[in-house]
Amino acid sequence: MFEFDPNKKYQKTTKTSSLIRFQDCDPLRHLNNAKYFDYYFNAREDQVPKLYGIKQSVIFSEYNAVWVVYNHQIAYLRPAGMGEWVKIFSRIIWHNHNTVLIEYFMTDDEETQLKNVLWSTLRYVSNTGNSTEHPEKITQYLDAVCIRDFDIEATDFQERIRQIKLEIVSKVK
């Protein structure tokens, strides 16, 4: 059962440490471009149930609907190398009645260098394959875990990369 406590203060950003595996790298010993998706999605899948008490399978069984990806924007800024420990972050930065925008980014283990940024846009879709609106309980959950003060109309992907770099630099100082 999907449990959500509207009175609880939820962490907005998930963070996971991960080791870049040999089998996921290209001949230059860099993480293969397609593998970034696996690292991001696995990290979020591991963290969301722990932090928020929500699983995709439970949402689907209770509401006969689930989020499906319909768009990605990705920037490869610095390579993640074989055997390197990295930090993987994810957060919901925007949502409306049937759409969610999840932001992922990867840094080095010390969180001083931004390696990659990914935006994944997801649509809430019924078991018949049609777009459907978020139920009230899901909307309350999204409101509770979504970062504040993000203006999707005024911020494009490149601007967001600059903002994340500034966020990382300000933590280092």
C-alpha positions as CSV (number, residue, x, y, z in Angstrom):
1,M,0.0,0.0,0.0
2,F,1.2,3.5,-0.9
3,E,1.8,5.3,2.4
4,F,2.4,9.0,2.4
5,D,2.5,11.2,5.5
6,P,1.6,14.8,4.5
7,N,3.0,16.1,7.8
8,K,6.4,14.6,7.3
9,K,9.3,16.7,6.0
10,Y,10.8,14.6,3.1
11,Q,14.4,14.9,1.8
12,K,14.3,16.5,-1.6
13,T,17.5,15.0,-3.1
14,T,18.6,11.4,-3.1
15,K,22.4,10.6,-3.0
16,T,24.1,7.3,-3.6
17,S,27.8,6.3,-3.9
18,S,28.6,3.9,-6.7
19,L,31.7,2.3,-8.1
20,I,32.2,2.5,-11.9
21,R,32.4,-1.1,-13.0
22,F,34.8,-2.5,-15.6
23,Q,32.0,-4.2,-17.6
24,D,30.3,-0.8,-18.0
25,C,33.2,1.0,-19.5
26,D,34.3,1.6,-23.1
27,P,37.8,0.9,-24.5
28,L,39.0,4.2,-23.1
29,R,38.0,3.0,-19.6
30,H,35.3,5.6,-19.3
31,L,31.7,4.8,-18.3
32,N,29.9,4.0,-21.6
33,N,27.4,6.8,-22.5
34,A,24.4,4.4,-22.4
35,K,25.4,3.1,-19.0
36,Y,24.8,6.4,-17.2
37,F,21.1,5.7,-17.5
38,D,21.5,2.4,-15.7
39,Y,23.5,4.0,-12.9
40,Y,21.0,6.8,-12.5
41,F,17.9,4.6,-12.6
42,N,19.3,2.0,-10.3
43,A,20.4,4.6,-7.7
44,R,17.0,6.2,-7.7
45,E,15.2,2.8,-7.5
46,D,17.3,2.0,-4.5
47,Q,16.8,5.3,-2.7
48,V,13.2,6.2,-3.3
49,P,11.6,3.3,-1.3
50,K,14.0,4.0,1.6
51,L,13.4,7.8,1.7
52,Y,9.8,8.1,0.6
53,G,8.2,4.7,1.2
54,I,7.1,4.4,-2.5
55,K,7.6,1.7,-5.1
56,Q,6.6,1.9,-8.7
57,S,5.0,-1.6,-8.4
58,V,2.7,-0.5,-5.6
59,I,1.7,2.7,-7.5
60,F,0.7,0.5,-10.5
61,S,-1.2,-2.0,-8.4
62,E,-3.1,0.7,-6.4
63,Y,-3.8,3.2,-9.2
64,N,-3.5,1.1,-12.4
65,A,-1.0,3.7,-13.6
66,V,2.7,4.3,-13.7
67,W,5.2,6.9,-15.0
68,V,6.9,6.2,-18.3
69,V,9.8,8.1,-19.8
70,Y,9.1,10.1,-22.9
71,N,12.1,12.5,-23.1
72,H,15.7,12.6,-21.9
73,Q,18.2,15.5,-22.1
74,I,21.8,14.5,-21.1
75,A,25.1,16.3,-20.9
76,Y,28.4,14.4,-20.7
77,L,30.8,16.9,-19.0
78,R,33.6,14.9,-17.6
79,P,34.2,11.1,-17.9
80,A,33.5,8.8,-15.0
81,G,36.4,6.3,-15.1
82,M,36.7,2.6,-14.5
83,G,37.2,1.8,-10.8
84,E,36.2,5.4,-9.7
85,W,33.8,6.0,-6.9
86,V,31.1,8.6,-7.8
87,K,28.1,10.2,-6.2
88,I,24.8,10.0,-7.9
89,F,22.1,12.5,-7.1
90,S,18.4,12.6,-8.2
91,R,15.5,14.9,-7.4
92,I,12.1,15.9,-8.8
93,I,12.5,19.5,-10.0
94,W,9.0,20.0,-11.5
95,H,5.6,18.3,-11.9
96,N,2.1,19.1,-13.1
97,H,-1.1,17.2,-13.4
98,N,0.4,14.3,-15.4
99,T,4.1,14.9,-15.9
100,V,7.2,14.7,-13.7
101,L,10.7,16.1,-14.5
102,I,13.5,14.2,-12.6
103,E,17.0,15.7,-12.5
104,Y,20.0,13.4,-12.1
105,F,23.6,14.4,-11.8
106,M,26.9,12.7,-11.1
107,T,30.0,14.0,-9.4
108,D,33.3,12.6,-8.3
109,D,33.3,11.0,-4.8
110,E,34.4,14.3,-3.2
111,E,31.5,16.1,-4.8
112,T,33.8,18.7,-6.4
113,Q,33.5,17.9,-10.1
114,L,30.3,17.7,-12.1
115,K,30.5,14.8,-14.5
116,N,27.1,14.4,-16.0
117,V,23.5,15.8,-15.9
118,L,20.4,14.1,-17.0
119,W,16.8,15.3,-17.2
120,S,14.2,12.6,-17.6
121,T,10.6,13.7,-18.3
122,L,8.0,11.1,-17.3
123,R,4.3,10.9,-18.1
124,Y,1.8,9.3,-15.8
125,V,0.1,6.6,-17.9
126,S,-2.8,4.2,-17.1
127,N,-2.6,0.5,-17.7
128,T,-4.4,1.1,-21.0
129,G,-1.5,3.2,-22.2
130,N,-3.3,6.5,-22.0
131,S,-2.0,9.6,-20.2
132,T,-3.9,10.2,-17.0
133,E,-3.9,12.7,-14.2
134,H,-2.1,12.2,-10.9
135,P,-4.5,11.2,-8.1
136,E,-4.6,13.7,-5.2
137,K,-2.4,11.5,-2.9
138,I,0.3,11.3,-5.6
139,T,0.1,15.0,-6.2
140,Q,0.6,15.6,-2.4
141,Y,3.6,13.3,-2.5
142,L,5.1,15.1,-5.5
143,D,4.6,18.4,-3.8
144,A,6.4,17.1,-0.7
145,V,9.5,15.8,-2.5
146,C,9.8,18.3,-5.3
147,I,12.5,21.0,-4.9
148,R,11.1,24.5,-4.5
149,D,11.9,27.6,-6.5
150,F,12.6,25.9,-9.8
151,D,11.1,27.9,-12.7
152,I,10.8,25.5,-15.7
153,E,9.7,28.3,-18.0
154,A,12.8,30.4,-17.2
155,T,15.4,27.7,-16.9
156,D,16.7,25.7,-19.9
157,F,18.9,22.6,-19.6
158,Q,22.2,24.5,-20.2
159,E,21.3,27.1,-17.6
160,R,20.5,24.3,-15.1
161,I,23.9,22.8,-15.7
162,R,25.4,26.2,-14.7
163,Q,23.2,26.3,-11.6
164,I,24.3,22.8,-10.5
165,K,28.0,23.7,-11.0
166,L,27.5,26.7,-8.8
167,E,25.7,24.6,-6.2
168,I,28.7,22.2,-6.1
169,V,31.3,25.1,-6.0
170,S,29.4,26.7,-3.1
171,K,29.5,23.4,-1.1
172,V,33.3,23.2,-1.5
173,K,34.0,26.7,-0.2
